[in-house]
Amino acid sequence: LRNRRLARAVSDAGFGEFLRQLEYKTAWYGSTLWAADRWYPSSKTCGDCAAINTGLTLSDRVWTCQCGSIHQRDHNAARNLLAAMHAAT
């Protein structure tokens, strides 16, 4: 998929189908599906003081917050998404 527009359309359609199937399955089994907003800063938000690190780039895998907490990007994002899900319910 060298054409960027075509690649984006194909990937969006694939994700849309995946989300549709998840919604179907959760309704079938009586579960609930929670999805964060696309622009929710889960990896940029400090899990301890809730400060947002706007200078964080995708290549930064570990970062230190101004409060002194050291965060591994993916682990921090998972903790923040879990906390947001619990806050929404």
MITI-388906 format. One record per residue: x, y, z of N, C-alpha, C in turn; residue number from 1. Coordinates in pm, whole numbers, always signed. Layout:
+--------+--------+--------+--------+--------+--------+--------+--------+--------+-----+
:   n_px :   n_py :   n_pz :  ca_px :  ca_py :  ca_pz :   c_px :   c_py :   c_pz : pos :
+--------+--------+--------+--------+--------+--------+--------+--------+--------+-----+
:      X :      Y :      Z :      X :      Y :      Z :      X :      Y :      Z : NUM :
...
+--------+--------+--------+--------+--------+--------+--------+--------+--------+-----+
This chain:
+--------+--------+--------+--------+--------+--------+--------+--------+--------+-----+
:   n_px :   n_py :   n_pz :  ca_px :  ca_py :  ca_pz :   c_px :   c_py :   c_pz : pos :
+--------+--------+--------+--------+--------+--------+--------+--------+--------+-----+
:    +84 :   -119 :     +0 :     +0 :     +0 :     +0 :    +88 :   +125 :     +0 :   1 :
:   +137 :   +160 :   -116 :   +225 :   +276 :   -126 :   +148 :   +406 :   -126 :   2 :
:    +23 :   +403 :   -168 :    -59 :   +522 :   -170 :   -106 :   +550 :    -27 :   3 :
:    -63 :   +661 :    +31 :    -93 :   +690 :   +171 :   -243 :   +703 :   +197 :   4 :
:   -313 :   +766 :   +104 :   -459 :   +783 :   +123 :   -530 :   +649 :   +120 :   5 :
:   -489 :   +564 :    +26 :   -550 :   +432 :    +18 :   -515 :   +349 :   +142 :   6 :
:   -391 :   +356 :   +186 :   -350 :   +282 :   +305 :   -428 :   +327 :   +427 :   7 :
:   -448 :   +457 :   +440 :   -524 :   +509 :   +554 :   -668 :   +461 :   +549 :   8 :
:   -729 :   +463 :   +431 :   -867 :   +419 :   +416 :   -882 :   +271 :   +448 :   9 :
:   -787 :   +191 :   +403 :   -791 :    +47 :   +429 :   -774 :    +20 :   +578 :  10 :
:   -679 :    +87 :   +641 :   -658 :    +64 :   +784 :   -775 :   +113 :   +867 :  11 :
:   -836 :   +225 :   +828 :   -954 :   +273 :   +899 :  -1070 :   +176 :   +886 :  12 :
:  -1089 :   +122 :   +767 :  -1196 :    +25 :   +746 :  -1172 :   -101 :   +828 :  13 :
:  -1047 :   -146 :   +835 :  -1016 :   -265 :   +913 :  -1041 :   -243 :  +1061 :  14 :
:  -1004 :   -127 :  +1112 :  -1027 :    -99 :  +1252 :  -1176 :    -81 :  +1280 :  15 :
:  -1247 :    -21 :  +1185 :  -1392 :     -6 :  +1201 :  -1463 :   -140 :  +1211 :  16 :
:  -1419 :   -234 :  +1129 :  -1478 :   -368 :  +1133 :  -1444 :   -437 :  +1265 :  17 :
:  -1321 :   -420 :  +1311 :  -1281 :   -478 :  +1439 :  -1367 :   -422 :  +1553 :  18 :
:  -1388 :   -290 :  +1553 :  -1470 :   -228 :  +1657 :  -1615 :   -276 :  +1649 :  19 :
:  -1668 :   -290 :  +1527 :  -1804 :   -339 :  +1509 :  -1818 :   -479 :  +1567 :  20 :
:  -1720 :   -564 :  +1541 :  -1725 :   -700 :  +1593 :  -1715 :   -702 :  +1745 :  21 :
:  -1630 :   -615 :  +1801 :  -1622 :   -607 :  +1947 :  -1755 :   -565 :  +2008 :  22 :
:  -1819 :   -466 :  +1948 :  -1950 :   -421 :  +1998 :  -2052 :   -534 :  +1991 :  23 :
:  -2051 :   -607 :  +1881 :  -2142 :   -720 :  +1863 :  -2118 :   -826 :  +1970 :  24 :
:  -1993 :   -862 :  +1990 :  -1960 :   -967 :  +2086 :  -1993 :   -926 :  +2230 :  25 :
:  -1964 :   -800 :  +2264 :  -1993 :   -757 :  +2401 :  -2144 :   -753 :  +2426 :  26 :
:  -2221 :   -713 :  +2325 :  -2367 :   -714 :  +2339 :  -2418 :   -858 :  +2350 :  27 :
:  -2358 :   -948 :  +2274 :  -2398 :  -1088 :  +2274 :  -2377 :  -1152 :  +2411 :  28 :
:  -2264 :  -1120 :  +2475 :  -2232 :  -1180 :  +2604 :  -2275 :  -1095 :  +2723 :  29 :
:  -2341 :   -982 :  +2697 :  -2389 :   -898 :  +2806 :  -2281 :   -817 :  +2874 :  30 :
:  -2170 :   -796 :  +2806 :  -2060 :   -717 :  +2862 :  -2071 :   -572 :  +2817 :  31 :
:  -1980 :   -491 :  +2864 :  -1975 :   -353 :  +2819 :  -1840 :   -326 :  +2754 :  32 :
:  -1842 :   -239 :  +2655 :  -1722 :   -201 :  +2584 :  -1693 :    -55 :  +2614 :  33 :
:  -1569 :    -27 :  +2654 :  -1528 :   +110 :  +2681 :  -1411 :   +143 :  +2590 :  34 :
:  -1419 :   +258 :  +2526 :  -1310 :   +302 :  +2438 :  -1275 :   +446 :  +2473 :  35 :
:  -1148 :   +472 :  +2486 :  -1102 :   +608 :  +2514 :  -1112 :   +692 :  +2387 :  36 :
:  -1122 :   +822 :  +2406 :  -1120 :   +915 :  +2295 :   -989 :   +900 :  +2219 :  37 :
:   -994 :   +919 :  +2090 :   -875 :   +901 :  +2006 :   -760 :   +992 :  +2051 :  38 :
:   -789 :  +1108 :  +2100 :   -686 :  +1206 :  +2135 :   -659 :  +1211 :  +2285 :  39 :
:   -706 :  +1114 :  +2361 :   -680 :  +1110 :  +2505 :   -529 :  +1090 :  +2528 :  40 :
:   -463 :  +1179 :  +2603 :   -317 :  +1171 :  +2620 :   -275 :  +1069 :  +2725 :  41 :
:   -303 :   +943 :  +2702 :   -278 :   +840 :  +2803 :   -130 :   +819 :  +2833 :  42 :
:    -45 :   +826 :  +2732 :    +97 :   +804 :  +2758 :   +169 :   +932 :  +2799 :  43 :
:   +109 :  +1047 :  +2774 :   +172 :  +1175 :  +2807 :   +134 :  +1226 :  +2946 :  44 :
:    +35 :  +1163 :  +3009 :    -13 :  +1207 :  +3139 :    +58 :  +1131 :  +3251 :  45 :
:   +108 :  +1205 :  +3348 :   +174 :  +1143 :  +3463 :    +69 :  +1069 :  +3545 :  46 :
:    +94 :   +945 :  +3577 :     +1 :   +865 :  +3654 :     -5 :   +904 :  +3801 :  47 :
:    +91 :   +984 :  +3847 :    +95 :  +1023 :  +3988 :    +37 :  +1163 :  +4012 :  48 :
:    +82 :  +1261 :  +3932 :    +37 :  +1400 :  +3956 :    -56 :  +1453 :  +3848 :  49 :
:    -83 :  +1376 :  +3744 :   -173 :  +1411 :  +3633 :   -123 :  +1526 :  +3546 :  50 :
:     +5 :  +1559 :  +3553 :    +62 :  +1661 :  +3464 :    +78 :  +1600 :  +3325 :  51 :
:    +59 :  +1681 :  +3223 :    +72 :  +1633 :  +3085 :   +205 :  +1679 :  +3027 :  52 :
:   +283 :  +1584 :  +2978 :   +413 :  +1610 :  +2918 :   +391 :  +1634 :  +2769 :  53 :
:   +380 :  +1759 :  +2727 :   +352 :  +1792 :  +2587 :   +472 :  +1770 :  +2497 :  54 :
:   +591 :  +1765 :  +2553 :   +711 :  +1747 :  +2473 :   +748 :  +1602 :  +2445 :  55 :
:   +666 :  +1509 :  +2488 :   +695 :  +1367 :  +2470 :   +678 :  +1328 :  +2323 :  56 :
:   +779 :  +1262 :  +2268 :   +771 :  +1214 :  +2130 :   +751 :  +1064 :  +2130 :  57 :
:   +717 :  +1009 :  +2015 :   +691 :   +867 :  +2005 :   +816 :   +783 :  +2033 :  58 :
:   +932 :   +837 :  +2007 :  +1055 :   +763 :  +2032 :  +1096 :   +762 :  +2179 :  59 :
:  +1036 :   +848 :  +2260 :  +1066 :   +850 :  +2405 :   +992 :   +735 :  +2472 :  60 :
:  +1065 :   +633 :  +2515 :  +1002 :   +516 :  +2576 :   +995 :   +527 :  +2728 :  61 :
:  +1087 :   +602 :  +2788 :  +1089 :   +626 :  +2932 :  +1103 :   +775 :  +2953 :  62 :
:  +1025 :   +830 :  +3044 :  +1034 :   +974 :  +3071 :  +1015 :  +1002 :  +3219 :  63 :
:  +1070 :  +1115 :  +3261 :  +1062 :  +1158 :  +3400 :   +972 :  +1280 :  +3410 :  64 :
:   +876 :  +1275 :  +3498 :   +783 :  +1386 :  +3519 :   +848 :  +1493 :  +3607 :  65 :
:   +789 :  +1610 :  +3606 :   +840 :  +1719 :  +3690 :   +823 :  +1689 :  +3838 :  66 :
:   +733 :  +1595 :  +3872 :   +715 :  +1558 :  +4013 :   +820 :  +1456 :  +4058 :  67 :
:   +900 :  +1405 :  +3962 :  +1005 :  +1310 :  +3996 :   +974 :  +1166 :  +3962 :  68 :
:   +852 :  +1137 :  +3920 :   +815 :  +1000 :  +3884 :   +877 :   +961 :  +3751 :  69 :
:   +927 :   +840 :  +3744 :   +983 :   +787 :  +3620 :   +880 :   +692 :  +3561 :  70 :
:   +846 :   +715 :  +3433 :   +741 :   +636 :  +3369 :   +793 :   +563 :  +3247 :  71 :
:   +757 :   +436 :  +3236 :   +775 :   +361 :  +3113 :   +648 :   +389 :  +3034 :  72 :
:   +662 :   +435 :  +2910 :   +552 :   +490 :  +2833 :   +429 :   +398 :  +2825 :  73 :
:   +447 :   +273 :  +2785 :   +333 :   +183 :  +2765 :   +266 :   +146 :  +2897 :  74 :
:   +345 :   +121 :  +2999 :   +289 :    +86 :  +3129 :   +210 :   +203 :  +3187 :  75 :
:   +263 :   +323 :  +3172 :   +195 :   +442 :  +3220 :    +64 :   +463 :  +3145 :  76 :
:    +64 :   +442 :  +3013 :    -58 :   +458 :  +2933 :   -164 :   +358 :  +2976 :  77 :
:   -125 :   +236 :  +3002 :   -220 :   +134 :  +3046 :   -281 :   +171 :  +3181 :  78 :
:   -198 :   +219 :  +3274 :   -251 :   +262 :  +3405 :   -348 :   +378 :  +3391 :  79 :
:   -315 :   +474 :  +3304 :   -401 :   +590 :  +3285 :   -533 :   +552 :  +3218 :  80 :
:   -529 :   +462 :  +3122 :   -652 :   +417 :  +3057 :   -741 :   +340 :  +3154 :  81 :
:   -682 :   +257 :  +3237 :   -759 :   +184 :  +3338 :   -825 :   +281 :  +3435 :  82 :
:   -751 :   +382 :  +3479 :   -807 :   +481 :  +3572 :   -920 :   +560 :  +3505 :  83 :
:   -903 :   +595 :  +3378 :  -1007 :   +668 :  +3306 :  -1132 :   +583 :  +3289 :  84 :
:  -1114 :   +454 :  +3264 :  -1229 :   +365 :  +3249 :  -1305 :   +354 :  +3380 :  85 :
:  -1234 :   +339 :  +3491 :  -1300 :   +330 :  +3621 :  -1369 :   +460 :  +3659 :  86 :
:  -1312 :   +573 :  +3618 :  -1374 :   +702 :  +3647 :  -1501 :   +723 :  +3566 :  87 :
:  -1507 :   +663 :  +3446 :  -1623 :   +681 :  +3359 :  -1741 :   +594 :  +3402 :  88 :
:  -1714 :   +486 :  +3476 :  -1821 :   +395 :  +3514 :  -1869 :   +418 :  +3653 :  89 :
+--------+--------+--------+--------+--------+--------+--------+--------+--------+-----+
